[in-house]
Amino acid sequence: MIRRALKGGSVSPIMASRIMIYTYASTFNINPSEAYDTPFSLVKEMLEIHGEVKKLEAEEMEKASKKK
């Protein structure tokens, strides 16, 4: 079930929220119980920001590798 969810499959809302909390906690080095108390809207926003930052980093690395 977890593997299917991580590959983009359909899962229950409970499993989806647990995966989101795990991702948030591990990405920002937060204790999972503290992450669980964080409002969903903030978790979602922070993960979206993190995703965009990672995309920009990848684009910059690709640009730098093409210049060589």
N, C-alpha and C positions, 0 to 999 in steps of 0.2 A: 504494500500500500504506500509506504513512504517513497520507495523508489519510483513508483508510478507518478506520485505527486511531484517529485523532483524533476522528472522528465516532462512535466507539463500535462499530465493526465488529470482526470477528474477525481477529486477527493472531497471528503466531508468538510464543512466549514471549520469544524473543531481541529481536524488535522492541518488544514491550511493555516489556521491561526497559530498552531504550535510550531509549524515550520517557520512562519514569519517571526515569531518570538525568538526561536533558535538563531535564525539568521541575524536578527537585530542584535541579540546579545553577543554573538560571536564576532560580528563585524565591528562593534563598538566597544568590545571588551567589558560588557556589563554583566553583572550577576543575573542569571535567568529569572530569579524571583523578583528582582528590581525591574527587569525588562517587562515582566508580566504585569506590573503595576503601572506601566507607562500607558498613557492614553493611545488607543489604536491610531487615531489620526496623526499623532506625532511619530509613532513607529513607521507608519506608511510614508509620511513625508521624508523622514530621515533616510529610509531605504531608497526612496526615489532620488533624493539628492546624491546619495552614495553611488547609485547606479549611473547617474549622469557624469559624475566626476570620473568614474572608472572608464566610461566611454570616451571622455575627453583625453584621459591619459593614454588610452589605446590609440586614439587618432594621432596624438603627438608622437608616440613611439613609432607609429607607422610612417609618418612624415619624416622623422629623423632617420629611419632605416632606408628610406628611398633616396635620401640625399647622399648616402655613402656610396 
